[in-house]
Amino acid sequence: MALTVRLVDISAGGVLLSSSQKMAVGQRARLHTTLGADPFNVEMEVRRLAAGSLESNGRGRHRIGAVFTTLDEASGRSVNRFLSGDIQ
């Protein structure tokens, strides 16, 4: 099942996502995105859920906190470069 999310925050160990769809604590998923022009593909596990604010389009959002369970070497480099400000 594909889920559309918005990346709110990222660290070396995980992400905070926003989505109109719910996930469950403990649920595993794969995140595919780019950091700057670099591909970023990781496996993650949901650890925390919270209600988010309404988006400008009026749709409700769910905040999803997840940790990376698999971070390949290329994605690790991408997130480190992004966090250091080398890519935007």
Residue, then its C-alpha position, 0 to 999 in steps of 0.5 A: m500500500a502506498l502512502t503519501v507523506r510530507l517530510v517534516d523533519i529528519s535526523a541521522g536516526g529517523v524522521l517526522l512525517s505528516s500524512s492524511q492517512k494513519m499508520a500504526v505504532g510498530q508498522r514498518a514501511r519503506l520511505h522513498t524520497t530525495l534529499g536535494a538531488d540525492p536519492f534517499n531510500v530507507e526502511m523505517e518503523v513507526r514509534r510515535l503518532a500524534a495529531g497534527s494541525l490542519e493543512s491549508n487545504g483543510r485536510g486533517r493530518h497525522r504526525i508520524g515519528a519513525v526510526f530507520t531500521t535499514l539505512d544503506e551506505a548511499s542513503g547514510r551519506s545523503v542524510n549526513r550531507f543534508l544535515s551538514g548543509d552540503i545539500q539543500 
